[in-house]
Amino acid sequence: MWAGGELAFDAPLQVRDAVTRTSQIKDVTIKEGRSGPMCFVTVRHSWATERGPALEERQDIVYRAANAARPAAAVRAEVSLPQASRQRVWPCDPLLLFRYSALTFNGHRIHND
């Protein structure tokens, strides 16, 4: 499962840029949860052009056993968040979800259904 991540845009990519991606596994941690063992993996991806670094991404991924029991539903506390001064509504359709999955190199089948 993709648990989280972070993106940093250092420079814009341009049409016809030759882009090189480098990926590194930065950390692997085994933990025991309510549903059994879990493996947390942190991966760092870097994209660069001939002009230098363009994009940095950190992905936090969780691997669980295929037969892990599902934990009881977590109870969420009500949180009052401040109102945003600006917002942008972006319509989401299957094509946009497919493109996002391709951009993040996430080929999991759930994104195609």
VMD Tcl script that draws the C-alpha trace (Angstrom):
set ca {
  {0.00 0.00 0.00}
  {1.12 3.52 -0.68}
  {1.16 5.13 2.77}
  {2.38 8.62 1.94}
  {5.02 10.68 0.29}
  {6.41 14.05 -0.56}
  {7.23 15.85 -3.82}
  {9.67 18.71 -4.32}
  {9.82 20.52 -7.66}
  {13.30 21.99 -8.14}
  {13.03 23.05 -11.80}
  {10.44 22.71 -14.55}
  {10.60 19.86 -17.05}
  {10.44 21.01 -20.64}
  {9.23 19.32 -23.80}
  {12.03 17.21 -25.34}
  {14.08 17.15 -22.14}
  {16.16 14.01 -21.72}
  {15.21 12.99 -18.19}
  {17.05 10.51 -15.97}
  {15.35 8.93 -12.97}
  {17.35 7.48 -10.11}
  {15.64 5.47 -7.36}
  {17.07 4.45 -4.00}
  {15.65 2.40 -1.15}
  {16.42 4.64 1.83}
  {14.94 2.63 4.70}
  {13.27 -0.71 5.45}
  {11.60 -1.26 8.84}
  {9.69 -4.33 10.04}
  {6.93 -3.68 12.61}
  {4.24 -5.75 14.25}
  {0.71 -4.37 13.99}
  {-2.72 -5.53 15.14}
  {-3.16 -7.38 11.86}
  {0.32 -8.97 11.86}
  {3.77 -8.10 10.53}
  {4.23 -5.07 8.26}
  {7.22 -3.91 6.27}
  {7.65 -0.14 5.85}
  {9.82 0.90 2.90}
  {10.96 4.44 2.09}
  {11.99 5.02 -1.52}
  {13.57 8.21 -2.88}
  {13.19 9.02 -6.60}
  {15.16 11.81 -8.29}
  {14.59 13.17 -11.79}
  {17.26 15.26 -13.51}
  {17.82 16.90 -16.87}
  {21.00 18.22 -18.45}
  {20.27 21.46 -16.52}
  {20.34 19.67 -13.15}
  {17.84 18.30 -10.60}
  {14.19 18.74 -11.55}
  {12.07 16.67 -9.15}
  {12.52 14.77 -5.88}
  {9.96 12.32 -4.51}
  {9.78 10.30 -1.31}
  {7.40 7.33 -1.27}
  {6.38 5.53 1.91}
  {5.14 2.04 1.10}
  {3.68 -0.58 3.46}
  {3.76 -4.28 2.69}
  {1.50 -6.68 4.61}
  {1.07 -10.43 4.50}
  {-1.51 -11.51 1.92}
  {-3.59 -13.24 4.59}
  {-3.40 -10.44 7.21}
  {-6.60 -9.92 9.18}
  {-8.29 -6.58 8.69}
  {-8.02 -4.33 11.76}
  {-11.16 -2.95 13.37}
  {-12.29 0.35 11.87}
  {-10.47 3.26 13.46}
  {-12.58 5.84 15.21}
  {-11.81 9.34 13.96}
  {-12.19 12.37 16.18}
  {-14.02 15.35 14.78}
  {-11.51 18.05 13.90}
  {-12.40 21.63 13.10}
  {-10.15 22.85 10.28}
  {-9.79 26.49 9.27}
  {-11.47 27.53 6.02}
  {-9.03 27.89 3.10}
  {-8.70 31.37 1.62}
  {-8.40 29.85 -1.88}
  {-9.39 26.55 -3.35}
  {-9.44 24.82 -6.69}
  {-11.90 22.08 -7.56}
  {-10.47 19.56 -10.01}
  {-12.92 17.16 -11.66}
  {-11.75 13.57 -11.28}
  {-12.50 11.01 -13.96}
  {-11.01 7.60 -14.88}
  {-8.57 9.16 -17.38}
  {-7.17 11.57 -14.78}
  {-6.77 8.73 -12.25}
  {-4.98 6.63 -14.87}
  {-2.60 9.50 -15.69}
  {-1.88 10.11 -11.99}
  {-1.09 6.42 -11.52}
  {1.22 6.49 -14.54}
  {2.97 9.65 -13.31}
  {3.61 8.12 -9.87}
  {4.60 4.74 -11.38}
  {1.78 3.06 -9.44}
  {0.51 0.27 -11.67}
  {-1.64 -1.39 -9.00}
  {-4.81 -2.83 -10.52}
  {-7.10 -0.83 -8.22}
  {-6.21 2.28 -10.24}
  {-7.46 0.67 -13.46}
  {-10.84 -0.51 -12.09}
}
mol new
graphics top color blue
foreach p $ca { graphics top sphere $p radius 0.5 }
foreach p [lrange $ca 0 end-1] q [lrange $ca 1 end] { graphics top cylinder $p $q radius 0.2 }
display resetview
